[in-house]
Amino acid sequence: MAQDFIQLSPGFRIRAAMGLAIVADVVQLAVMPLFIEGAASPADDALDLGIGALMVYLLGWHWEFLPSFLGKLVPGVGLVPLWTLAVANVYRRSKQLAVTVEAGRQDFSNLHGPKNP
């Protein structure tokens, strides 16, 4: 039996990941007493594990997510919007990679000379 999968566009994935990252960072700031303890806070651990899993699902694994996990282990670092910064860096690097790949394709096509109509 064939399963139908819903394909999410890359644009939707990055927007959803950025929205989730902003919400997670705002929640950590809004209810700071629950999250200020760093690794000793079960609420902080649950939120970070859930957001981390969603980020990997939406965007795939990126090294930029590792500082978000490790930074949250230190008390008081929850004041820094690490999830938002991580997603923004993933977006920036994906755009940079797309430009580099496109430039490489153009250079390769120029090697073969002009095409005959």
CORBELUR-V269358 format. One line per field, one symbol per residue. ss: DSSP state (a for helix, b for strand, c for the rest). burial: # if it has 16 or more other C-alpha atoms within 10 Angstrom, else .. A space follows every 10 residues. Layout:
# CORBELUR-V269358
ss = ???
burial = ???
This chain:
# CORBELUR-V269358
ss = ccccccccca aaaaaaaaaa aaaaaaaaaa caaaaccaaa caaaaaaaaa aaaaaaaaac cccaaaaaaa acccccaaac caaaaaaaaa aaaaaaaaaa aaaaaaaaaa acccccc
burial = .......... ...#.###.# ##.###.##. ....#####. #..##.##.. ##.##..##. ...##..##. ###...###. ########.# #......... .......... .......
